[in-house]
Structures are given as C-alpha cells and as structure tokens.
C-alpha cells in the first residue's frame, strides 16, 4: 500500500462531503465526530457520484436511486438489490495534511 495526499484537514468541515481523485480513483472524504473517513465515490449500482448525495450521521444516501451506505466502512445499509460494499480507505492525518492508504 502507498500513502497519497488528498488535501488539508482544515479544508474539510464537519459533516461535509468532498470528492478527490487519488491514485487513479474517485474518492469521497468526510469528517464525522472529528474523525476522517474515505470511500469510493462512484455508486456501484448505476455510477452516481456519491459526494452529491446526502449524509445523515454516518449514513450516506446515493443521489440517484437511494442506496444507503455506511461512510465509515463502505458497507451497504439499504437497497432493494444486494450490492457489493464500496471500497473504503484508511485516512491518516499528519499535522494539517490528510493522506489515504491505497
């Protein structure tokens, strides 16, 4: 695994969703309860960009068809079809720098 810089911690407000490209991947990052989380940004059902969805607590709702994902783990919470989990990434903070392990 390699570490990739994805931005500044100070640029990400609590409960907001941000899209970044890192290591050839589209990644969504968020901050919840002072902790940072990252997962795949593209819904594996129909290709929606998940950062355009709605975050309630740790539950992220896809903007197109309403699939619900746990932003901490990438696991599917709800959808009529059984979808694969979204890939999640470990976020590391070093001073004001956010990095993920890919």
C-alpha positions as CSV (number, residue, x, y, z in Angstrom):
1,X,0.0,0.0,0.0
2,X,1.1,3.5,-0.6
3,X,0.1,6.8,1.0
4,X,-1.4,9.5,-1.1
5,X,-2.0,13.1,-0.1
6,X,-5.7,14.1,-0.5
7,X,-5.8,17.6,1.0
8,X,-5.7,19.7,4.1
9,X,-7.7,18.7,7.2
10,X,-8.6,22.3,7.8
11,X,-10.4,22.4,4.4
12,X,-12.9,19.8,5.3
13,X,-15.8,20.9,7.6
14,X,-17.6,18.5,9.9
15,X,-20.3,16.5,8.1
16,X,-19.4,17.8,4.6
17,X,-18.7,15.5,1.6
18,X,-15.7,16.2,-0.6
19,X,-14.6,14.5,-3.8
20,X,-11.0,13.9,-4.6
21,X,-9.0,11.9,-7.2
22,X,-6.1,10.0,-5.8
23,X,-4.1,7.1,-7.2
24,X,-6.4,6.9,-10.2
25,X,-9.5,6.5,-8.1
26,X,-12.5,8.7,-7.4
27,X,-12.8,9.0,-3.6
28,X,-15.2,10.7,-1.2
29,X,-13.9,12.0,2.1
30,X,-15.8,13.3,5.1
31,X,-15.3,14.3,8.7
32,X,-17.7,12.9,11.4
33,X,-17.1,13.4,15.1
34,X,-13.7,14.8,14.4
35,X,-12.6,11.6,12.6
36,X,-12.0,11.4,8.8
37,X,-13.4,8.7,6.5
38,X,-12.8,7.9,2.9
39,X,-14.6,5.5,0.5
40,X,-15.2,5.0,-3.2
41,X,-17.1,8.0,-4.7
42,X,-18.9,6.1,-7.5
43,X,-22.0,4.1,-6.7
44,X,-21.6,0.5,-7.8
45,X,-25.3,0.3,-8.8
46,X,-25.5,2.9,-11.6
47,X,-22.4,5.1,-11.4
48,X,-23.7,8.1,-9.4
49,X,-21.2,10.4,-7.7
50,X,-21.9,9.7,-4.1
51,X,-20.5,13.1,-2.9
52,X,-23.6,14.6,-4.4
53,X,-25.7,12.5,-2.0
54,X,-27.0,13.3,1.5
55,X,-25.1,12.4,4.7
56,X,-27.1,11.8,7.8
57,X,-24.9,10.8,10.7
58,X,-22.7,8.1,9.2
59,X,-25.3,7.1,6.6
60,X,-24.7,8.3,3.0
61,X,-27.6,8.2,0.6
62,X,-26.9,7.8,-3.2
63,X,-28.4,10.8,-5.0
64,X,-29.8,8.7,-7.9
65,X,-31.6,5.6,-6.5
66,X,-31.4,6.0,-2.7
67,X,-28.9,3.2,-1.8
68,X,-27.6,3.8,1.7
69,X,-24.0,3.2,2.6
70,X,-22.1,3.4,5.9
71,X,-19.5,6.0,5.2
72,X,-17.2,4.6,7.9
73,X,-17.0,1.1,6.3
74,X,-18.4,1.3,2.8
75,X,-20.9,-1.4,3.7
76,X,-24.4,-1.3,2.2
77,X,-27.1,-0.4,4.7
78,X,-30.2,-0.5,2.5
79,X,-31.1,-1.1,-1.1
80,X,-33.7,-3.5,-2.8
81,X,-30.8,-5.3,-4.5
82,X,-27.8,-6.8,-2.8
83,X,-24.9,-4.5,-3.8
84,X,-21.2,-5.1,-3.1
85,X,-19.6,-2.9,-0.4
86,X,-17.9,0.3,-1.6
87,X,-14.2,0.2,-1.1
88,X,-13.1,2.2,2.0
89,X,-9.7,3.7,2.7
90,X,-7.8,4.4,5.9
91,X,-7.3,8.2,6.4
92,X,-4.2,9.4,8.1
93,X,-3.7,12.9,9.4
94,X,-0.2,14.4,9.7
95,X,-0.4,17.9,11.1
96,X,-2.9,19.5,8.7
97,X,-2.3,17.0,5.9
98,X,-4.8,14.3,5.0
99,X,-3.5,11.1,3.4
100,X,-5.1,7.8,2.4
101,X,-3.7,4.4,2.0
102,X,-4.3,2.9,-1.4
